[in-house]
C-alpha cells in the first residue's frame, strides 16, 4: 500500500507541464550513495577497525572469565572452603569485569554508539546537505530516499543518486600537476590545540570551510583532502600539528603550488585560529593570518576573511 501511494505521488507530479514545474519529485538511493561515497567508504573501514578492536578485548575478557569458571568447577572438590571462596570471588570479579566492559562498549550511548556518531553522522549530514543543495539548484520540491521508500516505478530523470555522488566525490577527484592557468592548493588538517577544540572537532570544521572557499575560486584546483591525509599518514603525522617543513614536503609529493596549514583552540564559545600559506615551489611561508569567532555560528565567515587575506598575499606580483 505504501509503495502504491508513493507511485501515485510520483505519477501525479509528472502529469502536465504546469504541474511538473510547480511540484518536482525526485529520489536518491542513500544505501548506494553510502556504498560509493569515498568519505563513507573510509569511515566505514575505520568503524570496522574500531569494532574489531572492541570485539577482541571483549573476547579476551570473556575468555578470562570462562577460564576461571572452568578452573573452579574442576577444582572445587579438592579445594578447602577458604579456597572455594577465593576462587569463586575470582570468578565473580572476572564476570563483572566482562559484563561492565560489554555495557560500556555495546550499551546504549556506549563507545560503539559514540564512535559511530563521530565517524558516520558527519557523513550522513554531508549527504543530506548535498541532496538539499541539489533540490534547490534543480528546483525539486520533494526528494525521497529510495532505500527506504520502496519506489516501484518512476519516469527517467527523477533518479538523482548519481548527481549526488558526483557532487560528493568531487572532493576526492585526483588533481595533477599545476597548469599555467590554475594553481593547485593542498590543505593540511587544522590542528586542535586544546581539549575543547578537539571535542567539538573545530579543526575539521575550519578545514571544510577553507576547502569549500577554495573550491569557489575559478583559478584554484584542490588536492583531495583524503590524498593529503594519506600522505601525512605516511609521515606518521596522524592527529599531530603539521608544521611548515612537513607541509612543504607533502605539497611537493602532491604536486601542489601552495599549502595551507594551521591550528585552532576553543574557550567556552569563542574560537581562535591561525592559518598560514606557504609557497611549495619556493619552499617558504608567505603569510600567516589569525582569526577569531565569538560564536561557532560566525566561524565560517571569519575563516573566509582570513583566507581572502592569504590568497591576496600570494597573488601579489
Secondary structure as UniProt FT lines:
FT   HELIX           2..14
FT   HELIX           17..22
FT   STRAND          25..28
FT   HELIX           30..36
FT   HELIX           38..75
FT   TURN            76..78
FT   HELIX           81..106
FT   TURN            108..109
FT   HELIX           111..116
FT   HELIX           117..121
FT   HELIX           122..138
FT   STRAND          142..145
FT   HELIX           146..149
FT   TURN            156..157
FT   HELIX           161..169
FT   HELIX           170..172
FT   STRAND          183..192
FT   HELIX           195..199
FT   TURN            200..201
FT   HELIX           202..215
FT   TURN            218..219
FT   STRAND          220..222
FT   HELIX           225..234
FT   TURN            235..236
FT   TURN            238..239
FT   HELIX           244..253
FT   TURN            254..255
FT   STRAND          258..267
FT   TURN            268..269
FT   STRAND          270..279
FT   TURN            280..283
FT   STRAND          284..293
FT   HELIX           296..298
FT   HELIX           299..315
//
